[in-house]
């Protein structure tokens, strides 16, 4: 989005501020922003130190550490400008300048000049943020365009796919592949990390899987993908992958798990986890993967999820957890796949309240018809 587009049909400043004052979640949003400041600027070590301090000392050091960390993240030029501006505001007072060949003397306030410098630095930082946001928004739209439909048709199954990013772009991958008239692939992957780096690798992983899937069975596909991912990525980057191979008219579900959370298999009120997966993609060049074959009956539900589901946290830092998830699934397993998925998402949203997601949230629901 260009600067020209951003300025098109801008609302009036006065009207916008008036609407802001009547915003119901104004103070909640401010409180959340303050908490996110702490999460972004304060290291885990300093957080532990803050816990040992009394409230007044904690508030003082928290403010100082946030300001220090913020200043260190500025470019050298902006850092010096900000310090000059703050100094001018502190010393306050005014000074005069006599115009050449004139008795006119202009008086200027150091505080106003310092404030103007600080505002210029803030405007430059805001400009950078808006540019980055526009680029991430473009990336998000590309990801959405590559997402499959939420309820793809698979004969003999009801399927529901869902993915929601914690930030502007997503490091999770949920995809659906029409491999042939007889075979369908459904997969979930989670690239380590967040933000743009994870999103780019997710797109690369999706393209690789889509290119290789028609020529390989599940085990060979995951093995080949791992080899490519290992060869072409940094050593500290890895991804988990859970791949389902669904055959038309079969009561067997084949799956390969490369370092992902085990999926749930729910039948009536009974629920069990599949076996733990093999090593994640990109960690070992010649990794070996095995295929699990599950016998399914009409009404059985298969649930795959990313760590953003069970590790969703409320305002006290408590995790949603596997127990809540498995109990919920047992209670709603008789519903259609889309209602099961929406029920899980609603339960997580109710649990976290106004707390933002800490990680991408992805769900696959497969229900045998």
C-alpha positions as CSV (number, residue, x, y, z in Angstrom):
1,X,0.0,0.0,0.0
2,X,1.6,3.3,-1.0
3,X,1.5,6.5,0.9
4,X,-0.9,7.9,-1.6
5,X,-3.4,5.1,-1.0
6,X,-3.1,5.5,2.8
7,X,-4.1,9.1,2.6
8,X,-7.2,8.4,0.4
9,X,-10.4,9.3,2.2
10,X,-8.7,9.9,5.5
11,X,-11.2,10.5,8.4
12,X,-11.1,13.8,10.2
13,X,-8.6,14.0,13.1
14,X,-11.2,15.4,15.5
15,X,-13.8,12.8,14.7
16,X,-11.2,10.0,15.0
17,X,-10.1,11.2,18.5
18,X,-13.8,11.5,19.6
19,X,-14.4,7.9,18.5
20,X,-11.3,6.8,20.3
21,X,-12.6,8.2,23.5
22,X,-15.8,6.2,23.2
23,X,-13.9,3.0,22.5
24,X,-15.1,0.4,25.0
25,X,-11.8,-1.5,25.1
26,X,-9.6,1.6,25.3
27,X,-8.1,0.9,28.7
28,X,-7.9,-2.8,28.1
29,X,-5.9,-2.2,24.9
30,X,-3.6,0.2,26.8
31,X,-3.0,-2.4,29.5
32,X,-2.3,-5.0,26.9
33,X,0.2,-2.7,25.1
34,X,2.1,-2.1,28.4
35,X,2.3,-5.9,28.9
36,X,3.6,-6.3,25.4
37,X,6.2,-3.6,26.0
38,X,7.6,-5.7,28.9
39,X,7.5,-8.9,26.7
40,X,9.3,-7.2,23.9
41,X,12.0,-5.2,25.6
42,X,12.7,-7.1,28.8
43,X,14.8,-10.3,28.8
44,X,13.9,-13.4,30.7
45,X,16.8,-12.8,33.1
46,X,15.6,-9.3,33.9
47,X,12.0,-10.5,34.4
48,X,13.3,-12.9,37.1
49,X,15.0,-10.0,38.8
50,X,11.9,-7.9,38.7
51,X,9.9,-10.6,40.5
52,X,12.2,-10.2,43.6
53,X,11.7,-6.4,43.9
54,X,9.0,-4.5,45.8
55,X,6.4,-2.7,43.6
56,X,8.1,0.7,43.7
57,X,11.5,-0.6,42.8
58,X,10.1,-2.9,40.2
59,X,8.2,0.0,38.5
60,X,11.4,2.1,38.5
61,X,13.7,-0.5,37.0
62,X,11.1,-1.7,34.5
63,X,10.8,1.9,33.2
64,X,14.6,2.3,33.0
65,X,15.2,-1.0,31.3
66,X,12.5,-0.4,28.8
67,X,13.8,3.0,27.9
68,X,17.4,1.8,27.7
69,X,16.4,-1.2,25.4
70,X,14.3,1.1,23.2
71,X,17.1,3.6,22.8
72,X,19.6,0.9,21.9
73,X,17.3,-0.4,19.2
74,X,17.3,3.0,17.4
75,X,19.7,3.8,14.6
76,X,22.8,5.9,15.7
77,X,21.5,9.1,14.2
78,X,18.0,8.7,15.7
79,X,19.6,7.7,19.1
80,X,21.7,10.9,19.2
81,X,18.7,13.1,18.1
82,X,16.5,11.6,20.8
83,X,19.2,12.2,23.5
84,X,19.7,15.8,22.3
85,X,15.9,16.3,22.4
86,X,15.5,14.9,25.9
87,X,18.4,17.0,27.2
88,X,16.9,20.2,25.7
89,X,13.6,19.3,27.3
90,X,15.2,18.8,30.7
91,X,17.3,21.9,30.8
92,X,14.3,23.9,29.5
93,X,14.7,27.7,29.5
94,X,15.1,29.8,26.4
95,X,17.8,31.5,24.4
96,X,17.9,34.4,22.0
97,X,19.3,35.0,18.5
98,X,20.0,38.5,17.2
99,X,19.4,38.9,13.5
100,X,22.3,40.3,11.5
101,X,22.2,44.1,11.0
102,X,19.1,44.3,13.0
103,X,18.0,45.1,16.5
104,X,15.5,42.3,16.3
105,X,16.2,39.4,18.8
106,X,14.3,36.1,18.4
107,X,13.7,34.1,21.6
108,X,13.5,30.3,21.3
109,X,12.5,27.7,23.9
110,X,14.9,24.8,24.4
111,X,12.0,22.7,25.6
112,X,10.0,23.3,22.4
113,X,13.0,22.5,20.2
114,X,13.7,19.4,22.2
115,X,10.1,18.3,21.9
116,X,10.1,18.9,18.2
117,X,13.2,16.7,17.8
118,X,11.6,13.9,19.8
119,X,8.5,14.1,17.6
120,X,10.6,13.9,14.5
121,X,12.3,10.8,15.8
122,X,8.9,9.3,16.6
123,X,7.6,10.2,13.1
124,X,10.6,8.4,11.6
125,X,10.0,5.3,13.7
126,X,6.3,5.3,12.8
127,X,7.2,5.6,9.1
128,X,9.4,2.5,9.4
129,X,6.7,0.6,11.2
130,X,4.0,1.5,8.6
131,X,6.3,0.5,5.7
132,X,7.1,-2.9,7.4
133,X,3.4,-3.4,8.2
134,X,2.5,-2.8,4.5
135,X,5.0,-5.4,3.4
136,X,3.8,-7.9,6.0
137,X,0.2,-7.2,5.0
138,X,1.1,-8.0,1.4
139,X,2.8,-11.2,2.6
140,X,-0.3,-12.1,4.6
141,X,-2.5,-11.7,1.5
142,X,-0.2,-14.1,-0.5
143,X,-0.4,-16.7,2.3
144,X,-4.2,-16.4,2.3
145,X,-4.3,-16.9,-1.4
146,X,-2.3,-20.1,-1.0
147,X,-4.5,-21.5,1.7
148,X,-6.9,-24.2,0.6
149,X,-10.7,-23.9,1.1
150,X,-11.8,-24.4,4.7
151,X,-14.1,-27.4,3.9
152,X,-12.5,-29.3,0.9
153,X,-14.4,-32.3,-0.4
154,X,-13.0,-35.7,0.3
155,X,-15.3,-38.6,-0.5
156,X,-16.1,-40.5,2.7
157,X,-14.8,-37.7,5.0
158,X,-15.8,-34.4,6.4
159,X,-12.8,-32.0,6.5
160,X,-12.2,-28.7,8.3
161,X,-9.0,-26.7,8.0
162,X,-8.1,-23.6,10.0
163,X,-5.0,-21.5,10.6
164,X,-4.7,-18.1,12.4
165,X,-1.4,-16.2,12.8
166,X,-0.3,-14.7,16.0
167,X,1.3,-11.8,14.0
168,X,0.8,-10.4,10.5
169,X,2.2,-13.5,8.8
170,X,2.0,-17.1,9.8
171,X,4.7,-19.8,10.4
172,X,2.2,-22.6,10.4
173,X,1.1,-24.4,7.3
174,X,-2.2,-26.2,6.7
175,X,-2.7,-27.6,3.2
176,X,-4.9,-29.9,1.1
177,X,-3.6,-31.8,-1.9
178,X,-5.7,-33.6,-4.6
179,X,-2.9,-36.0,-5.5
180,X,-5.0,-38.3,-7.8
181,X,-8.6,-39.5,-8.2
182,X,-7.9,-42.0,-5.4
183,X,-5.6,-40.2,-3.1
184,X,-5.8,-37.0,-1.1
185,X,-3.1,-35.4,1.1
186,X,-3.9,-33.3,4.2
187,X,-1.0,-31.8,6.1
188,X,0.0,-29.5,8.9
189,X,3.5,-28.0,9.4
190,X,5.1,-25.6,11.9
191,X,8.3,-23.8,11.0
192,X,10.4,-22.9,14.1
193,X,10.3,-19.2,14.9
194,X,7.8,-16.5,14.1
195,X,7.4,-13.6,11.7
196,X,8.6,-13.1,8.2
197,X,11.5,-15.6,8.4
198,X,9.2,-18.4,9.4
199,X,6.5,-17.3,6.8
200,X,9.0,-17.4,3.9
201,X,10.2,-20.9,4.9
202,X,6.6,-22.0,5.2
203,X,5.9,-20.9,1.6
204,X,9.0,-22.7,0.5
205,X,8.0,-25.9,2.3
206,X,4.5,-25.7,0.9
207,X,5.8,-25.4,-2.7
208,X,8.2,-28.3,-2.2
209,X,5.5,-30.6,-0.8
210,X,3.1,-29.7,-3.6
211,X,5.7,-30.4,-6.2
212,X,6.7,-33.8,-4.9
213,X,3.5,-35.2,-3.6
214,X,2.1,-36.6,-6.9
215,X,5.2,-38.8,-7.4
216,X,5.7,-40.2,-3.9
217,X,3.9,-42.1,-1.2
218,X,3.7,-40.6,2.3
219,X,7.0,-42.0,3.7
220,X,9.1,-41.2,0.6
221,X,7.5,-37.8,0.4
222,X,8.5,-36.8,3.9
223,X,11.9,-38.3,3.5
224,X,12.5,-36.3,0.3
225,X,11.2,-33.1,1.8
226,X,13.5,-33.5,4.8
227,X,16.5,-34.0,2.5
228,X,15.7,-30.8,0.6
229,X,14.9,-28.8,3.8
230,X,18.2,-29.9,5.4
231,X,20.2,-29.1,2.3
232,X,18.8,-25.6,1.6
233,X,18.2,-24.2,5.1
234,X,20.3,-22.9,8.0
235,X,21.2,-25.6,10.6
236,X,19.2,-23.9,13.4
237,X,16.0,-23.9,11.3
238,X,13.7,-26.9,11.4
239,X,10.0,-27.7,10.9
240,X,7.5,-30.2,12.1
241,X,5.2,-31.9,9.7
242,X,2.2,-34.1,10.1
243,X,1.0,-35.7,6.8
244,X,-2.2,-37.6,6.3
245,X,-2.7,-39.8,3.2
246,X,-6.4,-40.4,2.6
247,X,-7.5,-43.1,0.1
248,X,-10.9,-43.0,-1.5
249,X,-13.3,-45.7,-0.2
250,X,-10.8,-47.0,2.4
251,X,-11.2,-47.4,6.1
252,X,-7.5,-46.9,6.6
253,X,-5.9,-43.6,7.3
254,X,-2.1,-43.4,6.7
255,X,0.0,-40.7,8.4
256,X,3.6,-39.8,8.8
257,X,4.7,-37.6,11.7
258,X,8.0,-35.6,11.5
259,X,8.4,-34.0,14.9
260,X,4.8,-32.7,15.2
261,X,2.4,-33.1,18.1
262,X,0.7,-36.5,17.9
263,X,-2.8,-36.2,16.5
264,X,-5.9,-37.4,18.5
265,X,-8.1,-40.2,17.4
266,X,-11.6,-40.0,19.0
267,X,-14.2,-42.7,18.8
268,X,-17.3,-42.1,20.8
269,X,-16.2,-41.1,24.3
270,X,-12.8,-42.8,23.8
271,X,-9.8,-40.8,22.8
272,X,-6.2,-41.7,22.2
273,X,-3.0,-40.1,20.8
274,X,-1.1,-41.5,17.9
275,X,2.5,-42.5,18.4
276,X,5.0,-39.7,18.8
277,X,6.6,-38.6,15.6
278,X,10.1,-39.1,14.2
279,X,12.7,-36.3,14.0
280,X,11.6,-32.9,12.6
281,X,12.5,-31.8,9.1
282,X,15.9,-30.2,8.6
283,X,17.7,-31.6,11.7
284,X,19.2,-34.7,10.2
285,X,20.2,-35.3,6.5
286,X,19.3,-39.0,6.4
287,X,16.4,-39.1,8.8
288,X,14.2,-42.2,8.6
289,X,10.4,-41.9,8.8
290,X,7.8,-44.5,9.4
291,X,4.1,-44.7,8.4
292,X,1.3,-45.3,10.9
293,X,-1.9,-46.9,9.6
294,X,-5.1,-46.3,11.5
295,X,-8.3,-48.2,11.2
296,X,-11.2,-45.8,11.2
297,X,-15.0,-46.2,11.5
298,X,-17.9,-44.0,10.7
299,X,-18.1,-41.2,13.2
300,X,-14.4,-41.3,14.1
301,X,-12.7,-37.9,14.5
302,X,-9.0,-37.2,13.8
303,X,-7.7,-34.0,15.2
304,X,-4.4,-32.4,14.4
305,X,-3.3,-29.2,16.0
306,X,-0.3,-26.8,16.3
307,X,1.4,-25.8,19.6
308,X,-0.6,-22.5,19.4
309,X,-3.7,-24.5,20.5
310,X,-2.4,-26.2,23.7
311,X,0.0,-23.4,24.5
312,X,-2.5,-20.6,24.3
313,X,-2.2,-18.6,27.5
314,X,-4.7,-16.5,29.5
315,X,-3.9,-13.3,31.4
316,X,-2.4,-15.3,34.3
317,X,0.0,-17.2,32.0
318,X,-1.9,-20.5,32.3
319,X,-1.8,-22.8,29.3
320,X,-4.9,-24.1,27.7
321,X,-3.3,-27.6,27.7
322,X,-4.0,-31.0,26.3
323,X,-6.4,-32.1,29.1
324,X,-8.8,-29.3,28.2
325,X,-8.5,-30.0,24.5
326,X,-9.0,-33.8,24.8
327,X,-12.0,-33.3,27.2
328,X,-13.6,-30.8,24.8
329,X,-13.1,-33.1,21.8
330,X,-14.8,-36.0,23.6
331,X,-17.7,-33.8,24.4
332,X,-18.3,-32.5,20.8
333,X,-17.1,-35.4,18.7
334,X,-20.6,-36.2,17.5
335,X,-20.9,-32.8,15.8
336,X,-19.9,-32.2,12.1
337,X,-16.3,-31.4,11.4
338,X,-16.7,-27.7,11.0
339,X,-18.7,-27.4,14.2
340,X,-16.0,-29.3,16.1
341,X,-13.3,-27.0,14.7
342,X,-15.3,-23.8,15.4
343,X,-16.1,-25.1,18.9
344,X,-12.4,-25.6,19.7
345,X,-11.5,-22.1,18.4
346,X,-14.3,-20.5,20.4
347,X,-13.2,-22.4,23.6
348,X,-9.6,-21.1,23.1
349,X,-10.8,-17.5,22.5
350,X,-12.9,-17.6,25.6
351,X,-10.0,-19.0,27.6
352,X,-7.4,-16.4,26.6
353,X,-9.9,-13.5,26.7
354,X,-8.3,-10.2,25.5
355,X,-4.7,-11.7,25.6
356,X,-3.1,-11.9,22.2
357,X,-2.0,-15.3,20.8
358,X,1.6,-16.1,21.6
359,X,1.9,-18.5,18.7
360,X,0.1,-19.4,15.4
361,X,-3.0,-21.5,15.9
362,X,-3.8,-24.2,13.4
363,X,-6.3,-27.1,13.4
364,X,-7.3,-30.0,11.1
365,X,-10.4,-31.9,11.8
366,X,-11.1,-35.2,9.8
367,X,-14.4,-37.0,10.4
368,X,-15.1,-40.3,8.8
369,X,-18.6,-40.4,7.2
